[in-house]
């Protein structure tokens, strides 16, 4: 083969090799990034399931039964009371926080009721179910843990440390709101009584 043809082939090959990283690399990087995201989601889901299983195993099996619909019913009535309290609402609004609460229970299968408390505007707002407002803090817990908290049977910081409550975001800001919502303990009891959830109201026994 003449030297000119050899040089021409060599130059063409060099150009192709030189172009390959520019055209192929982005695709490889994108696929690797996508695989990394899928792996991260899988790990997160596995970890969440493991925590739910561990926490669920500590929840009394004979606790009163409650449905997701009843959770929403209680949440709305409770919020009406708490957010209309002139000693509570203004201080919550000052925080400008948006907190999303998710609740699970093995009796509900994959369904997880959720509520979003929006303190970022001029008035308190409660959204039941998924909403488009981006939360500052997200907290996920067993429905029984939430009930016990409002019955003053659960310390929130301790529950977060033990993994009973999964929290994402600036948790210290949430902790600073706890003294403000103290009237909620009594409002929660009033709510259960008014809605006829007597069994839930008396659970757990005061001695527990």
N, C-alpha and C positions, 0 to 999 in steps of 0.2 A: 504494500500500500504506500503511495507517495507520502512524503513527509508533510505536505500541505494538508492532505486529507486527515492525517493523524492529528495534526495540530487543531484542525477544525472540530473534530470529534471531541478532543480533550477539552477545548474551550467550552463546547456545548455541555458536556458533562459537568464541568466546574460550575457553570451558570445554574444548572439544575440543582446541584448539591447545595450551592449557596442560597438558592431560593427556598429550599425545603424548610429550614427552621422558621422562616417568616410566614409560610402558609400553613404548615402542619402544626407548629408549636401551639398557636392559640387554641386549636381544636383539642389538642392533648391536654392543655392546661384547663380548658373548660370542662372536659370530661372528668379530669382529676378532681377539680373543685366540686363538681356535681356529686361525684362519688363520695367526697369528703362530707358534703352536707347530708347526704342520705345516711352515711355511717353515723354522723353526729345525732341525727334525728332518731335513728334506731337505738343508739345508746341511751338517749334521753328517755325514749319511750320505755325501754327496758328498766331503766333506773326508776322511773315513775311507777311502773307496774310493781317493781320489787318493794318500793316504799309503801304503796297501797296495800300490798299483801301483808307486810309486816304490821302496819298500823291496823289493818282490818282484823288481824288475828288477836289484837288486844281489845277490840270493841266487844262488849257483852252481846251475846247472841239473843238474849231475851229483852233487849231494849225495845221501846215502843216503835211500831212501824210508822213510817211517814213517806209519802210519795213526793216526787219532784214538784208536782203541781201544788201540793200543800206547803212545800218549802217556799215557793213563790208567794203563796197566799200569806204566809207568816211574815215573809220579808217585806212585802208591800205595806202591811198594816203596821209593822214595827217601825219602818222607815218614816211613815206618816207621823208617828208619835215623836220619834227622836229628832227629825229634821224640823219639826214645828216648835221645838223647845228653844225659847229665846236665849237660853244660857248655853246652848250647844251649837246651833246652826251658824251663827256669826263667826265663832272661833274655828269651826271646820272650814268655812269659806276662806278664812285667812290663810289656811294651809295651801290652797290651790291644788290640792291633791286629787288624783283620779285613781281609784283603787278598784280592781276587779277581783271578785271572790268567786272561786269555783268550788263546788262541792261534789263529792262522790260517795257512793255507797254500793257495796257489792250486790245489794238487792235491786239496784237500778240498772244493772248491766253496764253498758257503755255510756249511758246518759249521765251528763254532768250539768246540773243546773248552775247557772252563774248569774251574778248581779254585779253591776258596775255603779259605784258611788262617785258622782262627779261634783267636786267642790271647787271647780276652776272658774265658775261663772259668778253671777250675781245672786243666784239662788241654788239651793241644793237640788240635785236631780238623782233619781234612781232609775236605772235601766235593768229590766229583767230579761235574761236570755242574751245571746250574742249581740254586740253592738259595734259600730264602727269607731267609737271613741277609743283612742290609744291610751291604755292605762300607764300611770307612772309606776304603780306597784301592782303585782299580781300575787294573790295568795290562794293556795289550793289546799283543801283539807277535807277530812271525812265529815259527813253531816253530823255525826255524833260529837265530834270534836267542837264544831261550831256551837251546837246546843250546849255543851258543857261549859264552853267559854262564857256564854251569856248567863249561865247558872252559877258563874264564879267558881267553877271547878277546874278550870284550866288556866295556867299562866302562859300567856302568848309567847314570851321570849323563850321559856323553857320548852314549849311545844315545838317551836322552830328549831331549837337546838337538837331536840330528840328526833326531828324529822316528821313529827306529826302534822306540822304545817309547812308546806313548801312555799317559800317566798322569793320573789324576784323583784329587784329594784331597791331604792333607798329605804330599807326597813327601819333604820333609826327614826326617820320622819314619821313612820306609822306609830312607832312606840310613843312618840311625843303626843300623839292624839288620844292615847288611852285615858289619861285623866279627864279629858274633855267629854268622853262618851260614857262616863260612869253612870249617868242617869239611865242609860240604856239597859242596865241590868234589871231595873224595876219595870221599864217599859216592855221588856221582853216577857216578863212574867204576866203583865197585864194583857199583852197580846195573846198569849196562849190561853189565858182564862177567858177572854172575850170571844175567841174563836172556837172554844170548846175542846181544846186539846188538853184535857185534864190529865190523862195518863202521861203525856209528855211533860206537863207542868210539874208533876210529882216525881219525875225521873231526872237524875238519880236521886235516891233517898238522901236526905240531909246528912245522914251519918257517913255517906260515901265521899 
